[in-house]
C-alpha cells in the first residue's frame, strides 16, 4: 500500500466528538495510512485511567439519549474500542505534554491507549507533509 | 502455495468495521487470493472501491441480495 499520513489533533472533550475520532482513526488505519493522533485540551481527560463521563455539548443534551440508542441500534462500537482497533493496525496516540502538566497527569495516570507524552514540535514533525484535521 | 478464497462475514457491523475486517484479511493474504466480504452497512460499496484503488487490488463483483452486499476482490498486490 502507498503510505501517507493522516493525523488528528483531538482537542474537544465532549462525547459526540469522540465518535468521529474513533471512526476516522480506524478507517484511516484500515486503509493503510500512517495514523498519528495528538490528544490535547479537555480531550485528554477521556484518556485517563479513570475517565469522567464525557458530557454532550449543551445544545445536544436533549438528543443524547436517543442518539446513544441509535448508536447501539447501528451496532457501533464505543470510541475507545475503535481506537484500540486502529492501534492494532498501527495507529499511534500521543498526549500533549503541556496539557499533561496543566492537568497534573503522568504517563501512569493515562489509559494504555496513549503511546507517549510528546511536545507539539514532535507531533508537527511526525505529521508533516500529511493531512491533519482538528476535532 | 495455492490460492485461497476467504469469506469475511461483516454483516451487522457499522462503518468502518467491514473495511477493517477486509484490511485484516488482506494482511494475511497472498497474491492471487480471492476475498469476499459480506456487509450490511451501505458505506461498504464506495469504501470497497476506495480501498481497492488505494491498495491496487481488483474488485471482481458487487452483488446485493436481501440487503446483504457481497463484494469479491482479487488480490493483485502485496
Backbone of each chain as ProteinMPNN parsed JSONL, in Angstrom:
{"seq_chain_A": "XXXXXXXXXXXXXXXXXXXXXXXXXXXXXXXXXXXXXXXXXXXXXXXXXXXXXXXXXXXXXXXXXXXXXXXXXXXXXXXXXXXXXXXXXXXXXXXXXXXXXXXXXXXXXXXXXXXXXXXXXXXXXXXXXXXXXXX", "coords_chain_A": {"N_chain_A": [[0.843, -1.213, 0.0], [0.415, 2.317, -0.685], [2.046, 4.583, 1.395], [0.787, 7.141, 3.164], [0.208, 9.99, 5.287], [-2.176, 10.453, 7.933], [-3.364, 12.615, 10.207], [-4.627, 13.512, 13.437], [-5.661, 16.157, 15.461], [-6.809, 16.006, 18.538], [-8.922, 17.732, 20.391], [-11.357, 18.528, 21.561], [-13.517, 17.945, 24.371], [-15.977, 16.689, 24.498], [-18.541, 14.137, 24.379], [-19.719, 13.572, 21.839], [-17.771, 14.3, 19.964], [-15.868, 12.366, 20.152], [-16.685, 10.242, 18.673], [-16.395, 10.61, 15.768], [-13.607, 10.718, 15.97], [-12.921, 8.076, 16.644], [-14.021, 6.64, 14.442], [-12.792, 7.78, 12.118], [-10.084, 7.371, 12.679], [-9.882, 4.572, 12.829], [-10.786, 3.873, 10.259], [-8.847, 5.13, 8.634], [-6.524, 3.828, 9.449], [-7.162, 1.247, 8.648], [-7.179, 1.643, 5.936], [-4.551, 1.801, 5.416], [-3.111, 4.089, 5.989], [-0.554, 6.006, 7.636], [-1.217, 6.661, 10.861], [-1.462, 9.28, 13.134], [-2.25, 10.527, 16.27], [-2.861, 13.358, 18.172], [-3.439, 14.187, 21.373], [-4.994, 16.684, 23.129], [-5.981, 19.566, 25.168], [-9.259, 19.461, 26.756], [-9.914, 16.979, 25.848], [-8.023, 15.223, 26.662], [-8.78, 14.31, 29.137], [-10.494, 12.205, 28.634], [-8.75, 10.188, 28.154], [-7.656, 9.289, 30.468], [-6.896, 7.062, 33.224], [-9.073, 6.671, 34.946], [-11.556, 7.805, 33.565], [-13.706, 10.729, 33.441], [-17.313, 10.79, 32.999], [-17.979, 11.576, 29.757], [-19.304, 14.663, 28.753], [-22.179, 15.698, 26.759], [-22.379, 18.33, 24.314], [-24.012, 21.337, 25.411], [-26.149, 22.146, 23.716], [-27.026, 19.791, 22.615], [-27.878, 18.044, 24.555], [-30.538, 17.188, 25.052], [-31.017, 15.504, 22.934], [-29.29, 13.475, 23.363], [-29.925, 10.898, 24.72], [-31.536, 9.494, 22.775], [-29.77, 9.494, 20.71], [-27.698, 7.875, 21.697], [-29.074, 5.488, 21.845], [-29.511, 5.063, 19.16], [-26.892, 4.649, 18.308], [-26.37, 2.225, 19.503], [-28.253, 0.64, 18.229], [-27.248, 0.737, 15.653], [-25.146, -0.843, 15.992], [-22.702, 0.186, 16.661], [-19.378, 0.373, 17.668], [-17.859, 1.462, 20.807], [-15.981, 4.552, 21.168], [-13.434, 4.116, 22.258], [-12.979, 1.442, 21.734], [-12.826, 1.509, 18.984], [-10.517, 3.029, 18.657], [-8.68, 1.295, 19.757], [-8.744, -0.744, 17.933], [-7.75, 0.676, 15.725], [-5.18, 1.142, 16.651], [-4.191, -1.454, 16.733], [-3.865, -1.774, 14.078], [-1.778, -0.154, 13.625], [-1.919, 2.589, 14.325], [-0.861, 5.524, 16.137], [-0.957, 7.098, 19.329], [-0.629, 10.16, 20.899], [-0.022, 12.048, 23.848], [-0.409, 15.431, 24.706], [2.246, 17.239, 25.998], [2.231, 19.695, 27.352], [-0.461, 20.051, 28.113], [-0.715, 17.814, 29.704], [0.821, 18.538, 31.861], [-0.619, 20.779, 32.766], [-3.004, 19.539, 33.597], [-2.006, 17.979, 35.513], [-1.097, 15.307, 35.031], [0.548, 12.204, 34.798], [2.318, 9.768, 32.781], [1.567, 7.348, 33.921], [-0.954, 7.904, 34.855], [-2.511, 7.827, 32.696], [-4.635, 6.214, 30.234], [-4.027, 3.012, 28.65], [-4.177, 3.514, 25.966], [-2.684, 5.632, 25.215], [0.404, 6.208, 23.706], [2.687, 7.717, 24.161], [3.987, 10.646, 25.813], [4.284, 13.719, 24.338], [5.826, 16.729, 23.004], [4.488, 19.616, 21.231], [6.052, 20.188, 18.979], [7.171, 17.746, 18.299], [4.903, 16.304, 17.467], [4.192, 17.853, 15.232], [6.337, 17.362, 13.603], [6.079, 14.574, 13.205], [3.672, 14.536, 11.817], [4.145, 15.938, 9.548], [3.845, 17.051, 6.169], [1.541, 15.573, 5.651], [-2.023, 14.836, 5.828], [-3.874, 16.803, 8.138], [-6.29, 16.918, 10.637], [-8.508, 18.757, 12.791], [-10.206, 18.124, 15.708]], "CA_chain_A": [[0.0, 0.0, 0.0], [1.127, 3.589, -0.588], [1.908, 5.021, 2.769], [0.866, 8.542, 3.528], [-0.146, 10.223, 6.683], [-3.418, 11.087, 8.348], [-3.165, 12.968, 11.62], [-5.762, 14.167, 14.086], [-5.452, 16.874, 16.714], [-8.043, 15.786, 19.287], [-8.944, 18.814, 21.374], [-12.647, 18.677, 22.244], [-13.733, 16.983, 25.447], [-17.379, 16.243, 24.591], [-18.75, 12.753, 23.933], [-20.037, 13.488, 20.401], [-16.564, 14.472, 19.148], [-15.019, 11.168, 20.217], [-17.149, 9.249, 17.699], [-15.602, 10.724, 14.537], [-12.206, 10.372, 16.257], [-12.815, 6.618, 16.537], [-14.336, 6.157, 13.093], [-11.78, 8.191, 11.134], [-8.799, 6.734, 13.001], [-9.946, 3.161, 12.439], [-10.881, 3.794, 8.795], [-7.56, 5.511, 8.043], [-5.564, 2.746, 9.721], [-7.553, 0.116, 7.789], [-6.812, 1.99, 4.561], [-3.101, 1.751, 5.305], [-2.452, 5.363, 6.282], [0.149, 6.155, 8.902], [-2.139, 7.487, 11.651], [-0.924, 9.878, 14.356], [-3.268, 11.307, 16.978], [-2.3, 14.203, 19.227], [-4.55, 14.481, 22.282], [-4.718, 17.866, 23.936], [-7.201, 20.18, 25.704], [-10.059, 18.624, 27.647], [-9.985, 15.618, 25.3], [-7.067, 14.387, 27.396], [-9.488, 13.691, 30.279], [-11.049, 10.942, 28.152], [-7.655, 9.218, 28.025], [-7.089, 8.987, 31.775], [-7.219, 5.696, 33.694], [-10.454, 6.703, 35.445], [-12.073, 8.994, 32.882], [-15.04, 11.193, 33.82], [-18.292, 10.558, 31.928], [-17.838, 12.712, 28.85], [-20.601, 15.317, 28.568], [-22.564, 16.15, 25.421], [-22.48, 19.797, 24.303], [-25.29, 21.777, 25.97], [-27.236, 22.23, 22.72], [-27.435, 18.443, 22.174], [-28.15, 17.155, 25.698], [-31.871, 16.603, 24.912], [-30.96, 14.46, 21.905], [-28.27, 12.472, 23.707], [-30.404, 9.52, 24.958], [-31.935, 8.881, 21.503], [-28.532, 9.326, 19.94], [-26.992, 6.702, 22.221], [-29.86, 4.321, 21.432], [-29.222, 4.902, 17.728], [-25.54, 4.078, 18.203], [-26.491, 0.824, 19.886], [-29.018, 0.012, 17.151], [-26.348, 0.638, 14.487], [-24.083, -1.769, 16.371], [-21.478, 0.99, 16.589], [-18.535, 0.179, 18.856], [-17.516, 2.695, 21.519], [-14.819, 5.22, 20.572], [-12.157, 3.538, 22.701], [-12.792, 0.179, 21.015], [-12.384, 1.85, 17.626], [-9.105, 3.45, 18.728], [-7.895, 0.092, 20.024], [-8.673, -1.401, 16.62], [-6.831, 1.493, 14.915], [-3.82, 0.916, 17.157], [-3.761, -2.778, 16.278], [-3.475, -1.613, 12.673], [-0.576, 0.683, 13.548], [-2.082, 3.992, 14.728], [-0.154, 5.943, 17.35], [-1.662, 8.16, 20.048], [0.294, 10.938, 21.723], [-0.613, 13.034, 24.742], [0.27, 16.732, 24.684], [2.999, 17.378, 27.251], [1.816, 20.915, 28.057], [-1.763, 19.803, 28.746], [-0.484, 16.831, 30.769], [1.308, 19.306, 33.012], [-1.735, 21.599, 33.256], [-3.973, 18.673, 34.288], [-1.24, 17.234, 36.507], [-1.181, 13.888, 34.667], [1.753, 11.499, 34.349], [2.04, 8.63, 31.884], [0.895, 6.297, 34.696], [-2.355, 8.3, 35.077], [-3.215, 7.772, 31.413], [-5.076, 4.892, 29.775], [-2.979, 2.424, 27.807], [-4.299, 3.936, 24.554], [-1.621, 6.633, 24.979], [1.722, 5.607, 23.488], [3.805, 8.545, 24.615], [3.703, 12.071, 26.031], [5.234, 14.451, 23.489], [5.6, 18.155, 22.804], [3.84, 19.99, 19.977], [7.008, 20.127, 17.862], [7.303, 16.334, 17.92], [3.719, 15.945, 16.679], [4.272, 18.54, 13.937], [7.336, 16.636, 12.818], [5.5, 13.281, 12.822], [2.54, 14.696, 10.897], [4.498, 16.854, 8.459], [3.505, 16.71, 4.782], [0.366, 14.711, 5.554], [-3.286, 15.531, 6.143], [-4.117, 16.97, 9.566], [-7.588, 17.511, 10.964], [-8.668, 19.217, 14.181], [-11.546, 17.785, 16.211]], "C_chain_A": [[0.873, 1.258, 0.0], [0.979, 4.022, 0.865], [1.918, 6.529, 2.796], [0.159, 8.76, 4.84], [-1.51, 10.872, 6.875], [-3.293, 11.353, 9.842], [-4.364, 13.728, 12.167], [-5.277, 14.886, 15.339], [-6.781, 16.768, 17.457], [-8.057, 16.73, 20.458], [-10.216, 18.813, 22.221], [-12.877, 17.58, 23.28], [-15.17, 16.504, 25.557], [-17.571, 14.909, 23.867], [-18.961, 12.636, 22.415], [-18.784, 13.528, 19.529], [-15.675, 13.227, 19.151], [-15.449, 10.11, 19.195], [-16.424, 9.391, 16.358], [-14.111, 10.435, 14.759], [-11.999, 8.869, 16.061], [-12.98, 6.141, 15.103], [-13.217, 6.501, 12.104], [-10.424, 7.543, 11.404], [-8.788, 5.291, 12.52], [-9.982, 3.016, 10.921], [-9.534, 4.094, 8.146], [-6.517, 4.411, 8.249], [-5.874, 1.546, 8.824], [-7.16, 0.367, 6.337], [-5.294, 2.047, 4.368], [-2.39, 3.08, 5.497], [-1.616, 5.225, 7.552], [-0.688, 7.125, 9.732], [-1.459, 7.965, 12.929], [-1.987, 10.755, 14.994], [-2.598, 12.055, 18.119], [-3.447, 14.638, 20.118], [-4.18, 15.646, 23.179], [-6.035, 18.417, 24.495], [-7.95, 19.23, 26.624], [-10.24, 17.203, 27.118], [-9.092, 14.672, 26.091], [-7.725, 13.685, 28.594], [-10.095, 12.342, 29.895], [-10.011, 9.825, 28.08], [-6.973, 8.934, 29.354], [-7.547, 7.591, 32.211], [-8.635, 5.614, 34.247], [-11.151, 7.918, 34.85], [-13.438, 9.421, 33.426], [-16.019, 10.807, 32.707], [-18.259, 11.787, 31.026], [-19.212, 13.339, 28.596], [-20.919, 15.537, 27.08], [-22.593, 17.678, 25.444], [-23.905, 20.209, 24.718], [-26.428, 21.741, 24.952], [-27.736, 20.858, 22.271], [-27.855, 17.529, 23.328], [-29.51, 16.46, 25.579], [-31.847, 15.408, 23.965], [-30.098, 13.267, 22.337], [-28.821, 11.06, 23.936], [-30.798, 8.795, 23.661], [-30.716, 8.578, 20.642], [-27.79, 8.061, 20.387], [-27.728, 5.409, 21.85], [-29.583, 4.0, 19.962], [-27.871, 4.247, 17.497], [-25.577, 2.574, 18.488], [-27.182, 0.039, 18.766], [-28.129, -0.213, 15.915], [-25.177, -0.313, 14.766], [-22.708, -1.101, 16.295], [-20.643, 0.744, 17.843], [-18.276, 1.509, 19.551], [-16.216, 3.261, 20.946], [-13.496, 4.569, 20.982], [-11.897, 2.178, 22.042], [-12.29, 0.445, 19.606], [-10.912, 2.276, 17.618], [-8.19, 2.249, 18.971], [-7.665, -0.674, 18.711], [-7.676, -0.662, 15.716], [-5.385, 1.246, 15.346], [-3.29, -0.461, 16.752], [-3.307, -2.742, 14.828], [-2.351, -0.588, 12.524], [-0.711, 2.127, 13.979], [-1.326, 4.28, 16.022], [-0.896, 7.118, 17.984], [-0.713, 8.837, 21.027], [-0.472, 11.913, 22.606], [0.243, 14.286, 24.708], [0.955, 16.96, 26.034], [2.54, 18.596, 28.051], [0.504, 20.677, 28.805], [-1.641, 18.765, 29.865], [-0.025, 17.536, 32.035], [0.177, 20.116, 33.631], [-2.709, 20.757, 34.083], [-3.301, 17.789, 35.345], [-1.322, 15.715, 36.266], [0.183, 13.359, 34.252], [1.335, 10.378, 33.419], [1.245, 7.541, 32.622], [-0.57, 6.63, 34.984], [-3.187, 8.096, 33.81], [-3.574, 6.347, 31.029], [-4.01, 4.317, 28.847], [-3.177, 2.675, 26.304], [-3.171, 4.911, 24.197], [-0.264, 5.936, 24.842], [2.825, 6.387, 24.186], [3.304, 9.958, 24.908], [4.743, 12.85, 25.228], [4.882, 15.941, 23.44], [4.998, 18.412, 21.427], [4.785, 19.843, 18.775], [7.182, 18.695, 17.361], [6.124, 15.908, 17.047], [3.776, 16.594, 15.291], [5.251, 17.826, 13.02], [6.769, 15.299, 12.316], [4.425, 13.433, 11.752], [2.895, 15.494, 9.652], [4.272, 16.223, 7.095], [2.438, 15.617, 4.667], [-0.888, 15.527, 5.812], [-3.438, 15.62, 7.655], [-5.515, 17.542, 9.754], [-7.648, 17.809, 12.454], [-10.085, 18.879, 14.624], [-11.726, 18.424, 17.578]], "O_chain_A": [[1.944, 1.271, 0.608], [-0.074, 3.849, 1.479], [2.936, 7.147, 2.487], [-0.412, 7.84, 5.425], [-1.936, 11.719, 6.09], [-3.136, 10.428, 10.639], [-5.024, 14.483, 11.453], [-4.577, 14.309, 16.171], [-7.77, 17.376, 17.047], [-7.298, 16.56, 21.412], [-10.176, 19.059, 23.426], [-12.478, 16.432, 23.084], [-15.56, 15.968, 26.594], [-16.88, 14.593, 22.898], [-18.445, 11.714, 21.784], [-18.728, 12.877, 18.486], [-14.836, 13.052, 18.267], [-14.686, 9.196, 18.883], [-15.889, 8.407, 15.849], [-13.428, 9.964, 13.849], [-11.048, 8.438, 15.41], [-12.185, 5.343, 14.607], [-12.751, 5.644, 11.353], [-9.698, 7.204, 10.469], [-7.832, 4.836, 11.893], [-9.307, 2.156, 10.356], [-9.121, 3.399, 7.217], [-5.734, 4.102, 7.351], [-4.962, 0.904, 8.302], [-6.849, -0.566, 5.598], [-4.818, 2.315, 3.265], [-1.2, 3.196, 5.204], [-1.934, 4.425, 8.432], [-0.854, 8.283, 9.35], [-0.947, 7.163, 13.71], [-2.56, 11.625, 14.337], [-1.87, 11.474, 18.924], [-4.333, 15.372, 19.679], [-3.181, 15.603, 23.898], [-7.087, 17.803, 24.316], [-7.364, 18.313, 27.2], [-10.672, 16.318, 27.857], [-9.363, 13.474, 26.182], [-7.289, 12.613, 29.014], [-10.197, 11.442, 30.729], [-10.362, 8.651, 27.958], [-5.86, 8.409, 29.389], [-8.471, 7.02, 31.632], [-9.325, 4.615, 34.048], [-11.325, 8.935, 35.522], [-14.238, 8.576, 33.826], [-15.594, 10.526, 31.586], [-18.485, 12.907, 31.485], [-20.169, 12.638, 28.267], [-20.013, 15.557, 26.247], [-22.814, 18.264, 26.503], [-24.875, 19.515, 24.412], [-27.547, 21.351, 25.286], [-28.771, 20.772, 21.61], [-28.156, 16.357, 23.102], [-29.645, 15.294, 25.95], [-32.564, 14.427, 24.165], [-30.173, 12.189, 21.748], [-28.257, 10.102, 23.409], [-30.445, 7.633, 23.465], [-30.643, 7.561, 19.952], [-27.318, 7.28, 19.56], [-27.109, 4.38, 21.579], [-29.44, 2.84, 19.574], [-27.715, 3.404, 16.613], [-24.922, 1.773, 17.821], [-26.765, -1.06, 18.403], [-28.252, -1.225, 15.226], [-24.335, -0.555, 13.901], [-21.708, -1.717, 15.926], [-21.142, 0.89, 18.959], [-18.455, 2.568, 18.949], [-15.443, 2.539, 20.316], [-12.562, 4.476, 20.185], [-10.747, 1.801, 21.816], [-11.443, -0.284, 19.088], [-10.16, 1.937, 16.705], [-7.072, 2.193, 18.458], [-6.574, -1.168, 18.427], [-6.864, -1.285, 15.032], [-4.484, 1.154, 14.513], [-2.104, -0.622, 16.465], [-2.486, -3.551, 14.395], [-2.013, -0.2, 11.405], [0.289, 2.845, 14.004], [-1.169, 3.411, 16.88], [-1.394, 8.007, 17.293], [-0.082, 8.19, 21.863], [-1.447, 12.527, 22.172], [1.472, 14.21, 24.685], [0.316, 16.882, 27.083], [2.465, 18.543, 29.278], [0.365, 21.047, 29.971], [-2.37, 18.825, 30.854], [-0.429, 17.178, 33.142], [0.02, 20.148, 34.852], [-3.184, 21.194, 35.131], [-3.951, 16.962, 35.984], [-1.584, 14.945, 37.19], [0.887, 13.982, 33.457], [0.149, 10.073, 33.285], [0.372, 6.895, 32.042], [-1.349, 5.738, 35.322], [-4.414, 8.18, 33.846], [-2.912, 5.393, 31.438], [-3.181, 5.058, 28.318], [-2.45, 2.129, 25.475], [-2.758, 5.007, 23.042], [0.162, 5.186, 25.72], [3.768, 5.812, 24.73], [2.319, 10.409, 24.324], [5.944, 12.662, 25.418], [3.773, 16.343, 23.794], [4.999, 17.533, 20.566], [4.368, 19.427, 17.695], [7.321, 18.457, 16.161], [6.302, 15.243, 16.026], [3.446, 15.955, 14.292], [5.022, 17.702, 11.817], [6.954, 14.937, 11.155], [4.278, 12.572, 10.885], [2.043, 15.707, 8.79], [4.48, 15.026, 6.898], [2.431, 14.839, 3.714], [-0.831, 16.743, 5.992], [-3.173, 14.656, 8.374], [-5.884, 18.527, 9.114], [-6.943, 17.204, 13.262], [-11.054, 19.296, 13.989], [-12.78, 18.274, 18.196]]}, "seq_chain_B": "XXXXXXXXXXXXXXXXXXXXXXXXXXXXXXXXXXXXXXXXXXXXXXXXXXXXXXXXXXXXXXXXXXXXXXXXXXXXXX", "coords_chain_B": {"N_chain_B": [[2.301, -22.972, -2.897], [-1.12, -22.548, -2.646], [-3.861, -20.758, -4.166], [-6.35, -19.038, -2.315], [-9.809, -18.843, -1.322], [-11.425, -16.558, 0.63], [-14.015, -15.877, 2.898], [-15.428, -13.066, 4.382], [-17.497, -12.35, 6.961], [-19.14, -9.628, 7.603], [-21.601, -8.758, 8.322], [-24.012, -6.671, 9.854], [-22.144, -5.13, 11.109], [-21.075, -1.855, 11.756], [-19.849, 0.902, 9.725], [-16.522, 1.891, 10.419], [-16.209, -0.919, 10.418], [-16.543, -3.139, 8.5], [-14.586, -2.512, 6.457], [-12.33, -2.594, 7.955], [-12.18, -5.276, 8.71], [-11.769, -6.327, 6.198], [-9.274, -5.212, 5.576], [-7.689, -6.514, 7.464], [-7.904, -9.168, 6.635], [-6.682, -8.925, 4.194], [-4.049, -8.403, 4.947], [-3.225, -10.911, 5.686], [-3.181, -12.286, 3.332], [-2.347, -13.789, 0.09], [-0.836, -13.1, -3.12], [-3.151, -13.433, -5.727], [-5.101, -14.601, -4.226], [-8.621, -14.807, -3.387], [-10.904, -12.659, -1.965], [-13.946, -12.427, -0.318], [-16.36, -10.208, 0.812], [-19.037, -9.843, 3.071], [-21.519, -7.555, 3.823], [-23.679, -5.285, 5.606], [-23.727, -2.597, 6.009], [-24.212, 0.268, 4.162], [-22.126, 1.857, 3.354], [-20.023, 0.307, 2.533], [-19.973, -0.145, -0.214], [-18.846, 2.118, -1.61], [-16.585, 2.382, -0.038], [-15.213, 0.006, -0.476], [-14.438, 0.331, -3.092], [-12.737, 2.543, -2.822], [-10.787, 1.406, -1.176], [-9.781, -0.628, -2.835], [-8.709, 0.877, -4.919], [-6.717, 2.274, -3.585], [-5.092, 0.249, -2.552], [-4.368, -1.069, -4.781], [-5.735, -3.362, -5.719], [-8.156, -5.681, -7.12], [-11.625, -5.366, -7.86], [-13.854, -7.921, -8.328], [-16.573, -8.527, -8.4], [-19.763, -7.071, -7.499], [-22.467, -7.629, -5.553], [-25.905, -7.578, -4.526], [-28.012, -8.954, -2.228], [-31.038, -9.385, -0.689], [-30.577, -7.166, 1.058], [-27.987, -7.665, 1.809], [-24.744, -6.893, 1.017], [-22.442, -8.149, -1.229], [-19.131, -8.363, -1.968], [-16.52, -9.131, -4.134], [-13.057, -9.562, -4.167], [-9.957, -9.606, -5.952], [-6.717, -10.387, -5.038], [-4.054, -8.579, -6.057], [-1.826, -7.305, -5.431], [0.737, -6.909, -3.054]], "CA_chain_B": [[1.229, -22.278, -2.184], [-2.3, -22.461, -3.505], [-4.685, -19.565, -3.952], [-7.465, -19.357, -1.442], [-10.938, -17.924, -1.256], [-11.788, -16.331, 2.019], [-15.232, -15.086, 3.064], [-15.489, -12.292, 5.627], [-18.882, -12.023, 7.275], [-19.188, -8.391, 8.395], [-22.996, -8.327, 8.399], [-24.382, -6.083, 11.146], [-21.057, -4.295, 11.611], [-21.175, -0.499, 11.215], [-18.632, 1.514, 9.189], [-15.614, 1.257, 9.452], [-15.966, -2.326, 10.753], [-16.299, -4.014, 7.341], [-13.325, -2.217, 5.76], [-11.269, -3.031, 8.872], [-12.086, -6.735, 8.555], [-11.169, -6.542, 4.878], [-7.855, -4.875, 5.678], [-7.01, -7.568, 8.23], [-7.828, -10.363, 5.774], [-5.685, -8.592, 3.174], [-2.709, -8.544, 5.545], [-2.886, -12.339, 5.758], [-3.46, -12.91, 2.035], [-1.257, -13.928, -0.878], [-1.242, -12.673, -4.466], [-3.997, -14.428, -6.389], [-6.219, -14.98, -3.345], [-9.916, -14.157, -3.571], [-11.551, -12.327, -0.688], [-15.326, -11.965, -0.476], [-16.872, -9.617, 2.047], [-20.486, -9.673, 3.202], [-21.77, -6.442, 4.737], [-24.998, -4.652, 5.527], [-23.531, -1.14, 6.032], [-24.201, 0.735, 2.766], [-20.851, 2.517, 3.075], [-19.028, -0.631, 2.015], [-19.878, -0.083, -1.684], [-17.838, 3.104, -2.013], [-15.347, 2.121, 0.717], [-14.512, -1.1, -1.146], [-13.844, 0.96, -4.279], [-11.615, 3.366, -2.345], [-9.742, 0.507, -0.674], [-9.178, -1.322, -3.983], [-7.892, 1.87, -5.63], [-5.552, 2.619, -2.772], [-4.208, -0.907, -2.351], [-4.116, -1.621, -6.122], [-6.328, -4.675, -5.894], [-9.233, -5.635, -8.11], [-12.968, -5.82, -7.489], [-14.365, -8.814, -9.374], [-18.029, -8.399, -8.498], [-20.523, -6.452, -6.41], [-23.841, -8.147, -5.609], [-26.713, -7.253, -3.36], [-29.126, -9.899, -2.069], [-31.792, -9.205, 0.566], [-29.934, -6.194, 1.942], [-26.59, -8.02, 2.084], [-23.858, -6.533, -0.091], [-21.337, -9.106, -1.32], [-18.121, -7.824, -2.883], [-15.404, -10.058, -4.293], [-11.789, -8.921, -4.556], [-8.803, -10.437, -6.273], [-5.506, -9.753, -4.512], [-3.062, -8.455, -7.131], [-0.703, -6.51, -4.937], [1.013, -7.119, -1.622]], "C_chain_B": [[0.027, -22.122, -3.117], [-3.091, -21.188, -3.182], [-5.924, -19.955, -3.157], [-8.607, -18.38, -1.637], [-11.361, -17.795, 0.192], [-13.049, -15.476, 2.076], [-15.19, -14.381, 4.415], [-16.94, -11.906, 5.849], [-18.914, -10.806, 8.188], [-20.624, -7.855, 8.449], [-23.297, -7.788, 9.791], [-23.312, -5.185, 11.736], [-21.129, -2.926, 10.935], [-19.819, -0.045, 10.678], [-17.818, 2.066, 10.339], [-15.291, -0.206, 9.787], [-15.667, -3.192, 9.532], [-14.953, -3.782, 6.65], [-12.126, -2.635, 6.631], [-11.062, -4.541, 8.759], [-11.418, -7.088, 7.228], [-9.657, -6.307, 4.931], [-7.076, -5.954, 6.421], [-6.855, -8.83, 7.383], [-6.759, -10.164, 4.698], [-4.262, -8.792, 3.7], [-2.259, -10.001, 5.618], [-3.051, -13.044, 4.417], [-2.186, -13.057, 1.197], [-1.756, -13.421, -2.227], [-2.024, -13.807, -5.128], [-5.183, -14.853, -5.539], [-7.483, -14.205, -3.713], [-10.487, -13.892, -2.175], [-12.963, -11.843, -0.995], [-15.806, -11.418, 0.852], [-18.387, -9.511, 1.978], [-20.727, -8.558, 4.205], [-23.183, -5.914, 4.56], [-24.887, -3.126, 5.618], [-23.337, -0.664, 4.597], [-22.867, 1.363, 2.374], [-19.838, 1.601, 2.399], [-18.877, -0.531, 0.499], [-18.798, 0.9, -2.129], [-16.51, 2.858, -1.286], [-14.517, 1.012, 0.054], [-13.77, -0.575, -2.37], [-12.583, 1.747, -3.882], [-10.459, 2.475, -1.891], [-9.015, -0.166, -1.84], [-8.262, -0.379, -4.762], [-6.587, 2.121, -4.885], [-4.562, 1.468, -2.663], [-3.843, -1.586, -3.673], [-4.549, -3.085, -6.224], [-7.594, -4.531, -6.741], [-10.564, -6.092, -7.514], [-13.488, -6.681, -8.633], [-15.879, -8.678, -9.523], [-18.617, -7.721, -7.272], [-21.96, -6.931, -6.567], [-24.597, -7.72, -4.37], [-27.903, -8.193, -3.304], [-29.757, -9.689, -0.705], [-31.069, -8.287, 1.558], [-28.499, -6.537, 2.314], [-25.753, -7.712, 0.833], [-22.685, -7.508, -0.075], [-20.352, -8.611, -2.38], [-16.935, -8.781, -2.918], [-14.18, -9.314, -4.811], [-10.795, -9.983, -4.997], [-7.562, -9.688, -5.795], [-4.416, -9.785, -5.59], [-1.762, -7.865, -6.61], [-0.521, -6.751, -3.441], [1.956, -6.048, -1.13]], "O_chain_B": [[0.154, -21.625, -4.235], [-3.0, -20.631, -2.088], [-6.466, -21.05, -3.309], [-8.407, -17.241, -2.06], [-11.619, -18.782, 0.882], [-13.145, -14.464, 1.382], [-14.95, -15.002, 5.451], [-17.541, -11.218, 5.025], [-18.738, -10.928, 9.4], [-20.839, -6.652, 8.603], [-22.886, -8.376, 10.791], [-23.544, -4.541, 12.759], [-21.231, -2.832, 9.712], [-18.774, -0.533, 11.109], [-18.415, 2.695, 11.212], [-14.201, -0.679, 9.467], [-14.661, -3.902, 9.511], [-14.26, -4.736, 6.298], [-11.06, -2.981, 6.12], [-9.931, -5.025, 8.718], [-10.615, -8.018, 7.144], [-8.872, -7.095, 4.404], [-5.944, -6.274, 6.057], [-5.809, -9.48, 7.407], [-6.033, -11.091, 4.339], [-3.387, -9.285, 2.989], [-1.063, -10.29, 5.614], [-3.059, -14.274, 4.367], [-1.122, -12.538, 1.534], [-2.963, -13.323, -2.448], [-1.621, -14.97, -5.095], [-6.157, -15.4, -6.055], [-7.424, -13.109, -4.269], [-10.541, -14.783, -1.328], [-13.156, -10.957, -1.829], [-15.68, -12.069, 1.889], [-18.948, -9.135, 0.949], [-20.201, -8.601, 5.317], [-23.799, -6.075, 3.507], [-25.86, -2.428, 5.333], [-22.431, -1.117, 3.898], [-22.519, 1.398, 1.194], [-18.899, 2.076, 1.761], [-17.799, -0.792, -0.034], [-17.933, 0.553, -2.933], [-15.439, 3.095, -1.845], [-13.288, 1.07, 0.026], [-12.64, -0.972, -2.653], [-11.529, 1.633, -4.507], [-9.297, 2.755, -2.184], [-7.788, -0.266, -1.838], [-7.184, -0.771, -5.208], [-5.508, 2.173, -5.475], [-3.349, 1.675, -2.68], [-3.095, -2.564, -3.684], [-3.82, -3.929, -6.746], [-8.042, -3.423, -7.038], [-10.626, -7.068, -6.767], [-13.558, -6.226, -9.775], [-16.405, -8.709, -10.636], [-18.065, -7.779, -6.173], [-22.599, -6.673, -7.587], [-24.015, -7.524, -3.304], [-28.715, -8.227, -4.229], [-29.084, -9.804, 0.319], [-30.966, -8.597, 2.745], [-27.856, -5.79, 3.051], [-26.029, -8.213, -0.257], [-22.019, -7.679, 0.946], [-20.709, -8.462, -3.548], [-16.414, -9.188, -1.879], [-14.259, -8.541, -5.766], [-10.79, -11.104, -4.49], [-7.376, -8.511, -6.104], [-3.927, -10.846, -5.98], [-0.728, -7.922, -7.275], [-1.483, -6.79, -2.674], [2.318, -6.036, 0.046]]}, "name": "protein", "num_of_chains": 2, "seq": "XXXXXXXXXXXXXXXXXXXXXXXXXXXXXXXXXXXXXXXXXXXXXXXXXXXXXXXXXXXXXXXXXXXXXXXXXXXXXXXXXXXXXXXXXXXXXXXXXXXXXXXXXXXXXXXXXXXXXXXXXXXXXXXXXXXXXXXXXXXXXXXXXXXXXXXXXXXXXXXXXXXXXXXXXXXXXXXXXXXXXXXXXXXXXXXXXXXXXXXXXXXXXXXXXXXXX"}
